[in-house]
Structures are given as C-alpha cells and as structure tokens.
Amino acid sequence: MDRLLDLSLRKIIFRFQRSVLRKSIPVTAKATVIELLGHDQYCEISRLARHKEGELVVQGYTVQFTDNAALFGMLDEIFVRENYKFNCESNSPTIIDCGANIGLSVLYFKSLYPHAVIHAFEPDPVAYKMLVANMEQNGFKDVFTYNAAVWIEEGELVFETDGSWGGHIGDVKSSAGVTVKARKLDGLLDERVDFLKIDIEGAESDVIMNSKDLIAKNVEKLFFEWHSLTEQPQRLGEILAFFEKSGFRYHIKEASNKSSPFIYKPIGRMDSQLDVFLWK
C-alpha cells in the first residue's frame, strides 16, 4: 500500500514539474505549437475543418489564416524552430520574402527587427488577401506586398493553388491553375539585402541561378527551401558549388524526414525537401 502511495505521489510531482516547466519555456526555446498558442486556442483551431478560414492571436499578433494544418506547420517552422532567425548589425535590415503565404514569416521578421524593410511576394490570391489583412491589422510599416510569383522573367504564368501552403507554378492545363503576375527579383537585388528567403515550391533553383551574380554580390544571408521535383534534374549541387566559390558558407537540414531514402517511394511531385542556409 505504501509503495502504491509513493508511486502515485511521484506521478503527481512529475506532472506538476512538467506543467511548471512548460509554462516557463519562452517562445524562443524549443516550445511546441500548443505552448505557443495556448491549449484552448490550439484545440479550437484543431476542431476546424481543413481549408476553413479562421483567426488567432500569436505573440500578440492577430492573424487570419486559410487552413489549420498549414497554420500549425508554419508556426512550428517559423516561431518554434525559428528557421529564419538571424543576426544583423542594422536595426532596420532589408528583407525579401519570396513565398510569404499569409504573412507569418513577416510577423516573425518584424518581431526580430521592428524597423525592418520587407518586400513580401505571394502569388496565391486568397493567401495574398490575408497577407495584406495581417499586415494592416497589426499596423506594420515598411512592408511592401506583391501579389506575384517570383520567376526568371516578367509577365504572367499559371499558378496551381491548393488552399494551403503548397501552391506552385503549374501547367496551363491544370484545373487548379490561376493566372498570376510573374516578377523578377533583379530590381530588388541591386543594393544590399540582409536576408533573402525563398520558399517557392520547386521554382527556387531556376530563380536562384537566374539571379546568382546579384545574390552573390549583394545578399548577406540566403535561405531557401529546396524541392527535388520527381523526374527533373536535381540542381542543388550546382547552386552550392557556385555560392561556395563566391565565398559563402552553407548548412543543410532535412525539411521532410525520409527515414530510408533508398526505398522511399515519392507520392506526388516531389521526392526530397531540404532547408538550405547560406551566408558570407
């Protein structure tokens, strides 16, 4: 009997310590999305159907969103794992955000550097509408938004939307395709850029190599999410070789885990996904 009481008491103490520890973890530590949002708000959002619009408060920001699954993934990537955290000597860095979606990355950048000048690109019409709304309702200044896809030439192209965070440049025959503006980055790369973020679902290799000389000359830190498209050439080695010769260091992390890559069978258009960080 005494032994059972002792075990029960230990369980109570352990649960109490774990509860206190979770409440004391700052967002900059390895907190979870539940801890970031709070249990009640997390549960409320979780109960929503996929692709249903909603609103939440995170880090003091009011945020509209388009899809709860995409929201949780972006919060984990941006606010919990802090993939975009960087140091800068200036308190007003210039940041280019390609693939801003609903603007969580912009919120994060503004939390780091309130006086940052940010250029945010998002081609998906629905996500772009929320990007603009999220900038306005949080009172951000010096954020310039573009309803356009970053590409290797100016004009128009077909963009396939998925109602989440996986929209990409598509085929003219696609039923999910919408026509969007296409913009080159070159005009924004003529001067120093402190941070260039590129997450454009498979178009990154073309865009980076098309502007590689300007990026190497004027960009201090480059982050891109590299997507290996099934049955298309993998150009990551080409990109890394160029920037290594240009004086950059790099670090690579797995963005989507493939526990056994030799026997992994890709589903859909991608067979690999990596987070790539480059800096001078």
Sequence and secondary structure as in RCSB ss.txt:
>XXXX:A:sequence
MDRLLDLSLRKIIFRFQRSVLRKSIPVTAKATVIELLGHDQYCEISRLARHKEGELVVQGYTVQFTDNAALFGML
DEIFVRENYKFNCESNSPTIIDCGANIGLSVLYFKSLYPHAVIHAFEPDPVAYKMLVANMEQNGFKDVFTYNAAV
WIEEGELVFETDGSWGGHIGDVKSSAGVTVKARKLDGLLDERVDFLKIDIEGAESDVIMNSKDLIAKNVEKLFFE
WHSLTEQPQRLGEILAFFEKSGFRYHIKEASNKSSPFIYKPIGRMDSQLDVFLWK
>XXXX:A:secstr
 HHHHHHHHHHHHHHHHHHHHHHH  TTSS  HHHHH HHHHHHHHTS TT  EEEEETTEEEEES HHHHHHHH
IIIIIS TT    SSSS EEEEES TTSHHHHHHHHH TT EEEEE   HHHHHHHHHHHHHTT  SEEEE EEE
 SSSEEEEEE  SSS  EE  TT TTEEEEEEE SGGGSSS EEEEEE  TT HHHHHHHTHHHHHHHEEEEEEE
EEEETTS   HHHHHHHHHHTT EEEEEESS  SSTTT    SSEEEEEEEEEE 
